[in-house]
Amino acid sequence: MIERTFKAFQYRDFRVMWFGACTSSIGTWMQQLAQAWLVFQLTGSTFLLGLDSFLAQIPIFLFSLVGGVFADRIERRKLLLASQVVQLTCAFTLAALFATHTVKIWHILTLSFIVGTAQSFGGPAYQALIPTLVETKDLQNAIALNSIQFNLARIIGPMLGGIALKTLGAAWCFGLNGVSFVAVIISLLIIRTRFRPKPTTETMLASMKQGLSFVRTHAAMGSLIGLAFSMTLLSVPLLVFLPVFAREVFHRGSETFTMLLCFSGAGSVCGALVVASAGRLKHQGTVALGLLIALGLLIAGFSQSSNLVLSCALIFLCGASLIGVFSLISSLVQILTEDRMRGRVMSVYTLAFRGGMPIGSLAVGIISQRLTAPAVLTWNGLLLGVLGCYFLVAHRKIAAL
């Protein structure tokens, strides 16, 4: 059982990449916790909280297709290295601004956009790199384990970030995030990759069209990508607006925000472990849609809860359901994609998956100026449940996989 759950760790390069990425993700979550709390504390504005998330994510929506072409034309490791250096520089810049007490809200918003731009090139390269580190039969396990490192970081990062924010100050959260990028840079220099791009005379536009054509004509691929967009559009704003729940629903401070993030991360780790241990599932699409319906109902329940213990349990289950859907949908996309097209296809997937985040966050930020954030997120959860039912009953391309 344990051997099957951690099968992808038998590959040396995957192990090295996993530990480097996990260290970097811990730093990223430390910064995200401090940044979200301070934006809301400095401005008291749910709109600016949503705008900061929007600016961090919208470059992925704008530039991921170009990033996917680069991921199929340039050695993916080099592209990732460049992305990590840019993000490291931004983290240290923000640390310096806070340490010298010169930070303004526009500094935070601008750096969020720059980091998002770097991620729009690094994201497709990273997702295309992972399948080249393991054999195809272990791909779903690798994707689930990769989700574990990200969500394990969601537990450790906010815990360390909360401690650092409370005892040392925000500058330390940003500075430690900058240091964490060194780990992933070292891992990228160590690993060996099998994929080598072939020279091409195709224009960038022609390469992008080829990737889009593959997605459009391949059975179920368009539905999978549409589902990824809708899922993040409606579910991820819950995590963005946790500071609002901490302050306005539970009337507590940053420690409650940290606790909610940790419970969400713990649920995600448990969900990813279940997927990793399950192996290749029969009726994988149907299982993913069932989890999506459950996720919608759990989000609605959390948004209506005013009991902290119940809310911690619900956010735990939300995290488990979300990562279960993500892992299953991602593995289906990877399995259906050829390696020569992987960068471009994963850029379209990243565009959809990450593109839903800023739009959803900004929409909730705007609408919650008239309604409350819990009310808007309740509707998000109900819509997500309806979406899952639609794909399960009326539009069965995903359910058939």
C-alpha positions as CSV (number, residue, x, y, z in Angstrom):
1,M,0.0,0.0,0.0
2,I,2.7,2.5,1.0
3,E,4.9,1.5,-1.9
4,R,2.0,2.1,-4.3
5,T,1.2,5.4,-2.7
6,F,4.7,6.8,-3.1
7,K,5.6,4.9,-6.4
8,A,6.9,8.0,-8.2
9,F,9.5,8.6,-5.5
10,Q,11.4,5.6,-7.0
11,Y,12.5,8.0,-9.7
12,R,15.6,10.0,-8.5
13,D,14.9,13.1,-10.6
14,F,11.3,13.3,-9.5
15,R,12.4,13.1,-5.8
16,V,14.8,15.9,-6.3
17,M,12.3,18.1,-8.1
18,W,9.6,17.3,-5.5
19,F,11.7,18.4,-2.5
20,G,12.9,21.5,-4.3
21,A,9.4,22.5,-5.3
22,C,8.0,21.8,-1.8
23,T,10.6,24.1,-0.2
24,S,9.8,26.9,-2.7
25,S,6.0,26.3,-2.2
26,I,6.4,26.7,1.6
27,G,8.0,30.1,1.1
28,T,5.3,31.1,-1.4
29,W,2.6,30.3,1.1
30,M,4.4,32.2,3.8
31,Q,4.3,35.3,1.5
32,Q,0.8,34.8,0.4
33,L,-0.5,34.6,4.0
34,A,1.4,37.8,5.0
35,Q,0.5,39.6,1.8
36,A,-3.3,38.8,1.9
37,W,-3.5,39.8,5.6
38,L,-1.6,43.0,5.2
39,V,-3.5,44.1,2.1
40,F,-6.7,43.7,4.0
41,Q,-5.2,45.3,7.1
42,L,-3.7,48.3,5.3
43,T,-6.8,49.1,3.2
44,G,-9.8,47.3,4.8
45,S,-11.0,46.8,1.3
46,T,-12.3,43.4,-0.1
47,F,-12.0,44.9,-3.6
48,L,-8.2,45.5,-3.2
49,L,-7.9,42.0,-1.7
50,G,-9.5,40.6,-4.8
51,L,-7.6,43.0,-7.0
52,D,-4.2,41.8,-5.6
53,S,-5.2,38.1,-6.4
54,F,-6.5,39.2,-9.8
55,L,-3.2,40.9,-10.7
56,A,-1.2,37.9,-9.5
57,Q,-3.3,35.5,-11.7
58,I,-4.3,37.5,-14.8
59,P,-0.8,37.3,-16.5
60,I,-1.3,33.5,-16.5
61,F,-4.5,34.2,-18.4
62,L,-2.7,36.6,-20.8
63,F,0.6,34.9,-21.4
64,S,0.3,31.1,-20.8
65,L,-0.3,30.3,-24.5
66,V,3.0,32.0,-25.3
67,G,4.7,30.3,-22.4
68,G,3.4,26.9,-23.7
69,V,5.1,27.5,-27.1
70,F,8.3,28.4,-25.3
71,A,8.0,25.2,-23.2
72,D,8.0,23.1,-26.5
73,R,10.8,25.1,-28.1
74,I,13.3,25.8,-25.2
75,E,14.7,23.3,-22.7
76,R,12.0,23.4,-20.0
77,R,14.6,23.4,-17.2
78,K,16.1,26.7,-18.5
79,L,12.7,28.3,-18.8
80,L,11.9,27.3,-15.2
81,L,15.2,28.7,-14.0
82,A,14.5,32.1,-15.5
83,S,11.0,32.1,-13.9
84,Q,12.4,31.3,-10.5
85,V,15.1,34.0,-10.6
86,V,12.4,36.7,-11.4
87,Q,10.2,35.5,-8.5
88,L,13.2,35.4,-6.1
89,T,14.0,39.0,-7.1
90,C,10.4,40.2,-6.5
91,A,10.3,38.5,-3.0
92,F,13.5,40.2,-1.9
93,T,12.3,43.6,-3.3
94,L,9.0,43.3,-1.3
95,A,11.0,42.3,1.8
96,A,13.2,45.4,1.4
97,L,10.2,47.7,1.0
98,F,8.6,46.5,4.2
99,A,11.9,46.5,6.1
100,T,12.4,50.2,5.2
101,H,8.7,51.1,5.8
102,T,8.4,52.5,2.3
103,V,5.9,50.0,1.0
104,K,2.7,51.3,-0.7
105,I,-0.3,49.3,-1.9
106,W,0.8,49.9,-5.6
107,H,4.1,48.3,-4.9
108,I,2.4,45.1,-3.7
109,L,0.0,45.1,-6.7
110,T,2.8,45.7,-9.2
111,L,5.0,43.0,-7.8
112,S,2.1,40.6,-7.8
113,F,1.7,41.2,-11.6
114,I,5.4,40.6,-12.3
115,V,5.4,37.4,-10.3
116,G,2.3,36.2,-12.2
117,T,4.0,37.0,-15.5
118,A,7.0,34.8,-14.5
119,Q,4.6,32.0,-13.4
120,S,2.8,32.2,-16.8
121,F,6.0,31.0,-18.4
122,G,7.2,28.7,-15.6
123,G,3.8,27.0,-15.1
124,P,3.5,25.2,-18.5
125,A,7.2,24.3,-18.4
126,Y,6.8,22.7,-15.0
127,Q,3.7,20.8,-15.8
128,A,5.3,19.6,-19.0
129,L,8.5,18.6,-17.2
130,I,6.9,16.3,-14.6
131,P,5.8,13.6,-17.0
132,T,9.3,13.4,-18.4
133,L,10.7,12.4,-15.0
134,V,8.5,9.3,-14.6
135,E,7.1,6.5,-16.8
136,T,3.6,6.9,-18.2
137,K,2.1,4.2,-15.9
138,D,3.2,6.2,-12.9
139,L,2.0,9.6,-14.2
140,Q,-1.2,9.8,-12.1
141,N,0.8,8.9,-9.0
142,A,3.4,11.6,-9.8
143,I,0.6,14.2,-10.3
144,A,-1.0,13.3,-7.0
145,L,2.4,13.4,-5.2
146,N,3.1,16.7,-6.8
147,S,-0.2,17.9,-5.4
148,I,0.8,16.7,-2.0
149,Q,4.0,18.8,-2.0
150,F,2.0,21.9,-2.9
151,N,-0.7,21.3,-0.3
152,L,1.8,20.1,2.4
153,A,3.3,23.5,1.8
154,R,-0.1,25.0,2.4
155,I,0.0,23.6,5.9
156,I,3.6,24.3,6.8
157,G,3.8,27.7,4.9
158,P,0.9,29.4,6.7
159,M,2.0,28.0,10.1
160,L,5.5,29.4,9.6
161,G,4.2,32.5,8.0
162,G,1.7,33.1,10.9
163,I,4.6,32.7,13.4
164,A,6.9,35.0,11.4
165,L,4.2,37.6,10.8
166,K,3.3,37.7,14.5
167,T,6.9,37.6,15.9
168,L,9.3,38.9,13.3
169,G,7.2,41.0,10.9
170,A,6.1,40.8,7.2
171,A,9.5,41.5,5.8
172,W,10.7,38.2,7.1
173,C,7.9,36.3,5.4
174,F,8.9,37.9,2.1
175,G,12.6,37.4,2.7
176,L,12.3,33.7,3.6
177,N,10.2,33.2,0.4
178,G,13.1,34.7,-1.6
179,V,15.5,32.2,0.1
180,S,13.2,29.3,-0.6
181,F,13.6,29.8,-4.4
182,V,17.2,28.8,-4.0
183,A,16.1,25.2,-3.3
184,V,14.1,24.8,-6.5
185,I,16.9,26.4,-8.5
186,I,19.4,23.9,-7.1
187,S,17.0,21.0,-7.9
188,L,16.6,22.2,-11.5
189,L,20.4,22.3,-11.9
190,I,20.7,18.7,-10.6
191,I,17.9,16.8,-12.5
192,R,18.3,15.2,-15.9
193,T,15.4,15.5,-18.4
194,R,14.5,13.3,-21.3
195,F,12.8,15.9,-23.5
196,R,14.9,17.9,-26.0
197,P,13.1,20.4,-28.2
198,K,13.5,19.9,-31.9
199,P,14.4,22.9,-34.1
200,T,11.4,24.4,-35.9
201,T,10.7,27.1,-38.4
202,E,7.1,27.5,-37.3
203,T,6.0,31.0,-36.2
204,M,4.8,31.5,-32.6
205,L,1.3,32.0,-33.9
206,A,1.3,28.8,-35.9
207,S,2.5,26.8,-32.9
208,M,-0.2,28.3,-30.7
209,K,-2.8,27.4,-33.3
210,Q,-1.5,23.9,-33.5
211,G,-1.9,23.5,-29.7
212,L,-5.4,25.0,-29.7
213,S,-6.4,22.7,-32.6
214,F,-5.2,19.6,-30.7
215,V,-7.4,20.7,-27.7
216,R,-10.4,21.5,-30.0
217,T,-10.4,18.2,-32.0
218,H,-9.4,15.7,-29.3
219,A,-12.3,13.9,-27.7
220,A,-13.2,15.3,-24.2
221,M,-10.2,17.6,-24.0
222,G,-12.2,20.7,-24.5
223,S,-14.7,19.6,-21.8
224,L,-11.9,18.9,-19.4
225,I,-10.4,22.3,-19.9
226,G,-13.7,24.0,-19.6
227,L,-14.4,22.2,-16.4
228,A,-11.0,23.2,-15.0
229,F,-11.8,26.9,-15.7
230,S,-15.3,26.7,-14.1
231,M,-13.9,24.8,-11.1
232,T,-11.3,27.4,-10.2
233,L,-13.6,30.3,-11.1
234,L,-16.1,29.2,-8.5
235,S,-14.0,27.5,-5.8
236,V,-10.7,29.2,-5.4
237,P,-12.2,32.6,-4.2
238,L,-13.1,30.8,-1.0
239,L,-9.3,30.7,-0.1
240,V,-8.7,34.2,-1.3
241,F,-11.4,35.6,1.0
242,L,-10.6,33.6,4.2
243,P,-9.3,36.8,5.8
244,V,-12.8,38.2,5.5
245,F,-14.3,35.1,7.4
246,A,-11.6,35.4,10.1
247,R,-12.3,39.1,10.8
248,E,-16.0,39.6,9.9
249,V,-17.6,36.2,10.6
250,F,-15.5,34.9,13.5
251,H,-14.3,38.4,14.7
252,R,-10.7,37.1,15.3
253,G,-7.2,37.9,14.0
254,S,-4.6,36.5,11.7
255,E,-4.2,33.3,13.8
256,T,-7.7,32.2,12.8
257,F,-6.9,33.0,9.1
258,T,-3.8,30.8,9.5
259,M,-5.8,28.0,11.1
260,L,-8.4,27.9,8.3
261,L,-5.6,27.8,5.7
262,C,-3.9,25.0,7.5
263,F,-7.1,22.9,7.7
264,S,-7.7,23.5,4.0
265,G,-4.1,22.4,3.3
266,A,-4.4,19.3,5.5
267,G,-7.5,18.3,3.7
268,S,-5.8,18.7,0.4
269,V,-2.9,16.5,1.5
270,C,-5.3,13.7,2.6
271,G,-7.2,14.0,-0.7
272,A,-4.0,13.7,-2.7
273,L,-2.8,10.7,-0.7
274,V,-6.1,8.9,-1.4
275,V,-5.7,9.6,-5.1
276,A,-2.1,8.5,-5.1
277,S,-2.9,5.2,-3.4
278,A,-5.9,4.5,-5.6
279,G,-3.8,4.1,-8.8
280,R,-5.5,4.3,-12.2
281,L,-9.2,4.4,-11.5
282,K,-12.0,3.0,-13.5
283,H,-14.6,5.6,-14.4
284,Q,-12.2,8.3,-13.4
285,G,-14.3,11.1,-15.0
286,T,-17.4,10.0,-13.1
287,V,-15.4,10.0,-9.8
288,A,-14.1,13.5,-10.5
289,L,-17.5,14.9,-11.2
290,G,-18.9,13.3,-8.0
291,L,-16.2,15.1,-6.0
292,L,-17.0,18.3,-7.8
293,I,-20.6,18.2,-6.7
294,A,-19.5,17.4,-3.1
295,L,-17.0,20.4,-3.3
296,G,-19.8,22.8,-4.3
297,L,-22.0,21.7,-1.4
298,L,-19.2,21.9,1.1
299,I,-18.3,25.5,-0.1
300,A,-21.9,26.5,0.4
301,G,-22.0,24.9,3.9
302,F,-18.7,26.6,4.9
303,S,-19.9,30.0,3.7
304,Q,-23.1,29.7,5.8
305,S,-21.4,28.5,9.0
306,S,-20.7,30.7,11.9
307,N,-19.3,27.9,14.1
308,L,-15.5,27.8,14.0
309,V,-15.2,24.1,14.7
310,L,-17.7,23.2,12.0
311,S,-16.1,25.6,9.6
312,C,-12.6,24.0,10.2
313,A,-14.2,20.6,9.4
314,L,-15.9,21.9,6.3
315,I,-12.8,23.7,4.9
316,F,-10.8,20.4,5.5
317,L,-13.3,18.5,3.4
318,C,-13.3,21.3,0.8
319,G,-9.5,21.0,0.5
320,A,-9.7,17.2,0.1
321,S,-12.5,17.4,-2.6
322,L,-10.7,20.2,-4.5
323,I,-7.4,18.4,-4.8
324,G,-9.2,15.2,-5.7
325,V,-10.9,16.8,-8.6
326,F,-7.7,18.6,-9.6
327,S,-5.5,15.5,-9.5
328,L,-8.0,13.4,-11.5
329,I,-8.7,16.0,-14.2
330,S,-5.0,16.9,-14.5
331,S,-4.0,13.2,-15.0
332,L,-6.6,12.8,-17.7
333,V,-5.3,15.8,-19.6
334,Q,-1.7,14.6,-19.3
335,I,-2.6,11.0,-20.4
336,L,-4.4,12.2,-23.5
337,T,-1.5,14.5,-24.6
338,E,1.5,13.7,-26.7
339,D,4.9,14.8,-25.4
340,R,5.7,16.9,-28.4
341,M,2.5,18.9,-27.8
342,R,2.6,18.8,-24.0
343,G,3.9,22.3,-23.4
344,R,1.2,23.9,-25.6
345,V,-1.6,21.7,-24.3
346,M,-0.6,22.3,-20.7
347,S,-0.5,26.0,-21.4
348,V,-4.1,25.9,-22.5
349,Y,-5.0,23.9,-19.4
350,T,-3.0,26.3,-17.2
351,L,-4.8,29.2,-19.0
352,A,-8.1,27.7,-18.1
353,F,-7.2,26.4,-14.6
354,R,-5.4,29.5,-13.4
355,G,-7.4,31.9,-15.5
356,G,-10.5,31.2,-13.5
357,M,-8.8,32.3,-10.3
358,P,-8.4,36.0,-11.0
359,I,-11.8,36.4,-12.6
360,G,-13.5,34.6,-9.8
361,S,-11.6,36.6,-7.1
362,L,-12.3,39.9,-8.7
363,A,-15.9,39.1,-9.3
364,V,-16.4,38.1,-5.7
365,G,-14.6,41.2,-4.5
366,I,-16.9,43.5,-6.6
367,I,-20.1,41.7,-5.8
368,S,-19.3,41.6,-2.1
369,Q,-19.3,45.4,-2.0
370,R,-23.1,45.1,-2.3
371,L,-23.6,41.6,-0.8
372,T,-21.5,39.9,1.8
373,A,-18.6,37.7,0.8
374,P,-20.2,34.6,2.5
375,A,-23.4,35.2,0.5
376,V,-21.6,35.4,-2.8
377,L,-19.5,32.3,-2.0
378,T,-22.6,30.4,-1.0
379,W,-23.9,31.0,-4.6
380,N,-20.6,30.0,-6.0
381,G,-20.8,26.6,-4.2
382,L,-24.4,26.0,-5.4
383,L,-23.4,26.8,-9.0
384,L,-20.4,24.5,-8.8
385,G,-22.8,21.6,-7.7
386,V,-25.1,22.4,-10.6
387,L,-22.1,22.4,-13.0
388,G,-21.0,18.9,-11.7
389,C,-24.6,17.6,-12.2
390,Y,-24.7,19.0,-15.8
391,F,-21.4,17.2,-16.8
392,L,-22.5,14.0,-15.0
393,V,-26.0,13.8,-16.5
394,A,-26.3,15.9,-19.7
395,H,-22.8,16.3,-21.1
396,R,-21.2,12.9,-20.6
397,K,-17.8,13.2,-22.4
398,I,-15.9,13.5,-19.1
399,A,-18.1,10.9,-17.3
400,A,-17.2,8.4,-20.1
401,L,-13.4,8.6,-19.4
